[in-house]
Amino acid sequence: MYSFNFRRASNIEDAQQIHQSSSDAVYVAGGMTLIPSLKLRLANPDDVVDLSQIEGLSAISSNDGVVSVGAMARHCEVAATSDIPALASLASRIGDAQVRNRGTIGGSLANNDPSADYPAAVLGLGATIHTNARAIAGDDFFVDLFETALEDGEIITRVDFPIPKRAAYAKFANQASKYAVVGVMVAETDAGVRVGVTGAAACAFRLTSFEEALSANMSASALDGIDVDSSDFNSDLHASAAYRGSLVTVMAKQAVEQLAA
């Protein structure tokens, strides 16, 4: 591991000031991605800015049909929420117990791993990501592989999830890491049916062809015959692009069947 300065921020302004004054700084929330990257020497920052002591970033509340999840809320805390069972179920299947007790929703979203679970929920539920500077619609947040709409130094403060009429998340997990080889969130919301997909491509995306089919007929059979273009999907030792394309349909059908149940 390379040497670096560990800086503990007392508030958002302090964190930003440290970040701006450094030639190469990174934020750390739960550390579930950054610490392994440091150990493997895949990251070499001058300053690591710890956000864990900033008050008010871990609260979870529900008001006016919206569940607000603080960016520093840990996966285990999201898993204990009851207002959106599909979101709680998703969080309960992230990694292992150690990861769920340390990892945070804000850190996961800022990192934007292509196989992370939360992006499917953000897109499937139509969430809004709030930062210290602005509000970003979930549909605009995920840009590319490990790339988001966040500006340099911008900090996620909370995520607002509208409570859906019903929703379900189905995941084909890597058995070692529990990352999603493919995960699909299907939600029936006030604005219509939304389908968020993670694990398949460089970053999470909505599948509008599935949304249109399920809007007309909320049944697994409605997805029969719909072609999923896997030409740009991820292909690695865990699954080929074509296999991921098949999994998208399978997982979406499982999620719809959960809704029916």
N, C-alpha and C positions, 0 to 999 in steps of 0.2 A: 504493500500500500504506500502510495506517495504521501509525503508530509503535506499538511494543510492547516490553516487556522480554523478552529471551531468557534463560531460566534453564536451565542444564544440571544435571540431577539426578545425584547420585552413587550413589543407591540408591533403593529403593522408598519408604522412609520419608521421605527428603529430597524426593522428588517430591510425595508427598502433603502434606507440610508446606507446600511452596511453593504448591500448589494451594489448600489451605485458607486460607492467609493472603492470597490474592488475591481481589479482588472479582469478577474475570472471568478465569479461566485455562483454557487448553486444553493437552492433552498432544500432543506430536508424536513420531511413531515414524519412519516413512520419509519422511513429508511429501508423499506423492503426492496427497493430497486437500487437506490444510490449506494448503500453499503456493500452489496455484492459487486457492484460496478467498481467501487474503490478497491475492494480486495483483489479483484481480477485485473486491476490497473487499466480498466477501460475508461475511467474518468480521472482527471488530474486537475481539480479546481484549486485555486489559491485559498478560497474561503468557503466554508460550509456554514450556512446560516440556518440555525435550528428554529423552527416555528412552534415547537411543542409547548412552550411556556406562555404563548399569547392567549390571553383570556377571551372567551366568547366565541372561539372558532370550533368548538366541538358539540355545541348544543343541537338537539333534534327536537323540532316542534311541529305541531299540526294546527293549521288555522285557515278557515275559509276555503277548504277543499284543496289545500296545498301542504305537502310535507316538506319542511325546510331542514336540510341536513347540513350541519356545519362541516367545513372542509376538513377539520381535524378529527371528525367522528371516525372511530375505528370500525372496521368491518363487523366486528362482533356486536357493536352497538347498533349498527344499521340492521343487522340480523335480528335484533330484539324488538324492532319496531313492528307495530300491528296495523297501521293505517293502509299500507300497501303491501299485502302479503307476498306478492311476486317479487318486490324489491328486497324484502327480508329474506326470502328463499334464495334469491341470487347471492346476497351477501354471505349467507350461511355456507355456501359452497365454494367460496374463494379460498384457494390454498389449503393450508392446514390450520390447526388451532393457534400455533405460534404466529403465523402470518395474520390471521384474523384478529389477534389481540394486539398487534402492532401497526399493521397497515391502515392507511386512512383513505377515505374516498377522494379527498382533494389531491393527495399525492398520486393516486392511481390515475385520475383523470388528467392531471398535468403531464404525467409520463406518457399516456396514450399508447400503451403497449397494444399491438394489434390483436392480442389474444386476451386482453383484460375483459372482465365481465361488465363493469359499470357502464361502458359506452353503449351497450345494447339497451340498458335501462334508460339512459339519457335520451336516446333517440326514440325508443319505443314508447316512453311515457311523455315525451314532449317537454323535457325539463329545461330549465334556464339556469345557466351557470353564472353566479355573481362573483365579481372580483373586487379588489379595493378601488377599482377605477370605473367599472361599468357592468352591465348585464349582457351576457352573450347567449343567444338562443342555441339550444343543443344542436339544432340542425346545422349551425354555422361553426361549431366548435372544433370538430375533428377534421383536420386538413389532409394529413398524409401520415406515413410511417413515423411514429414518435413525434409528430408535429401537430400543434394545435393553434387556435387563434390567439393564444396568449402572447402578449408583447413581452419583451425582455424585462424581467423584474416584476411583472404583474403577478399578483397572488390571488388564488381562488379563496373566497371567504365562505361561500355556502352554495348549495345546489337546491333549487326549488323543483319538487316533483308534483305536478298536478295529480290528485288522486283519481285513478281511472274508474270506469264502471266495473271493469274486470280486466285482469292481465295475468299472463303466465310467462315463465322463462324456462326454456329447455336447453340443455347444454350437453354436448359430447365432449367430455373432459379428457385431457391428457392424464393418464393415471398416475404419473410421477409428480407433476407440478400442479395438477388440477386446473391449469389454464384451459381456456376454451379452445379446442380445435375448431369448433363452431358453436356459437350460442345464439339463440334467437328469442327475442322478447316480442310477444304479440299482445297488444293492448287495445281495448275498446274504450275510447275516450270521448269526451264531449265534442271534440273536433273531428271525430271519426276514428277509423281503425289505423293503427300505426304498427309497423313491423321494423324492429331494429336488429341488425345482424352484426355480430362480432366474431373475430377469429378467422374469417374467411379471406379477407383482403388486407390491404396495407393499413386500413383503419376501418372503424365501424361505419355502417351505412344503412339507409332505409331501403327497403325493397318495395317499390311502389306497385309493381305488378301483383304482388301478394296482397298488398293493402286493398287494391281495387277488387280483387277476387273475393276477399273475405268481407268486404263491405257489402257485397251483394249476397254472400252466402257464408256465414260464419261456421264453416265445417271443414274438416281436414280434406274431404274430397274436392272441395273448391280449388285446391292447389294442384290437383292432378293435371298433367299436361302442360303446366307452365314451365317454360324453359328458363333455367338460371344460367346466365352467361358467366362461366368460370374462367374465361380467358385471362383475366387479370388477377385471379385469386392466388393466394400464397401456395407455394409448393415446397415441402421440406421433408425431412425424414419421418415426420409424424403423419403426413397426409399429402397426397397430390392435389393439385388444383381441381381436377375433375372429381376426386372423392369429396373434397370440401363442397363442391357444387351440389353433389347429391345429399350431403349432410344438411345443407341449408334447408332443403325441402323436408327432409326427415324431421329435423328439429322443429321447424315451423309447424308441421303437422302434430308433433307431440305437444307443443305449446297450445295449439287450438284444442286438442283433445283434453288438456288440463282445464281449459276454460269451460268446456262442456260439462266436465265432471264437477 
